[in-house]
Amino acid sequence: MSTLSFHADSELEKRIRSTAKERNVPVSRFLKETVEQALSQPRPTDAATLLAALHANGKGLPPDEATGYLRQVHADRKTWRGQ
């Protein structure tokens, strides 16, 4: 078995320690189990892949509606930024 060390801000450290205490397990075990669980989860798919899957299944916005939506988003962002 090997040892790892890392830096955490004080708020994260408090959360880790309090959660381990609530679960009545040592911090090292809590961290090990939490990391193992996170690594066993499927990796999230990026937005472009999700969008391509929607389009492949005939779902999502039609291209003209999507273009209009993006124009509106860009206009709203410019207004919000005061440009």
C-alpha positions in Angstrom: 0.0 0.0 0.0 1.3 3.5 -0.7 0.7 6.9 0.8 -0.7 9.9 -0.9 -0.8 13.5 0.3 -2.6 16.5 -1.1 -3.6 20.0 -0.1 -7.2 21.0 0.6 -8.6 24.3 1.6 -9.8 24.5 5.2 -13.5 24.3 4.3 -13.0 21.1 2.3 -10.9 19.6 5.1 -13.7 20.4 7.6 -16.3 18.8 5.3 -14.1 15.7 4.9 -13.5 15.3 8.6 -17.1 16.0 9.7 -18.5 13.5 7.1 -16.0 10.8 8.2 -17.0 11.4 11.8 -20.7 11.3 11.0 -20.1 7.9 9.3 -17.9 6.8 12.1 -15.0 5.9 9.9 -11.4 7.1 9.8 -10.7 9.9 7.4 -8.4 7.7 5.4 -11.1 5.0 4.9 -13.7 7.7 4.0 -11.4 9.2 1.4 -10.5 5.8 0.0 -14.1 4.7 -0.3 -15.2 8.0 -1.8 -12.5 8.0 -4.4 -13.2 4.4 -5.3 -16.9 5.2 -5.7 -16.1 8.2 -7.9 -13.7 6.3 -10.1 -16.2 3.5 -10.6 -18.9 5.9 -12.0 -19.1 6.2 -15.8 -17.3 9.3 -17.0 -19.7 12.1 -18.0 -20.1 12.5 -21.7 -19.2 15.9 -23.1 -21.9 18.2 -24.5 -20.9 17.8 -28.1 -21.3 14.0 -27.9 -24.7 14.3 -26.1 -25.9 16.8 -28.8 -24.8 14.5 -31.6 -26.7 11.6 -30.0 -29.8 13.7 -29.7 -29.6 14.6 -33.4 -28.9 11.0 -34.4 -32.1 10.0 -32.7 -34.1 12.7 -34.4 -34.4 14.8 -31.2 -33.2 18.3 -30.3 -33.9 21.6 -32.0 -34.2 21.8 -35.8 -31.2 23.7 -37.2 -33.0 26.9 -37.9 -34.4 27.0 -34.3 -31.0 26.2 -32.9 -29.4 29.0 -34.9 -32.1 31.5 -33.7 -31.6 30.3 -30.1 -27.8 30.9 -30.3 -28.3 34.3 -31.8 -30.6 35.2 -28.9 -28.1 33.9 -26.4 -25.2 35.9 -27.9 -27.4 39.0 -28.0 -28.4 38.5 -24.3 -24.8 38.0 -23.3 -23.8 41.3 -25.0 -26.6 43.1 -23.3 -25.7 41.6 -19.9 -22.0 42.5 -20.4 -23.0 46.0 -21.5 -21.5 45.8 -24.9 
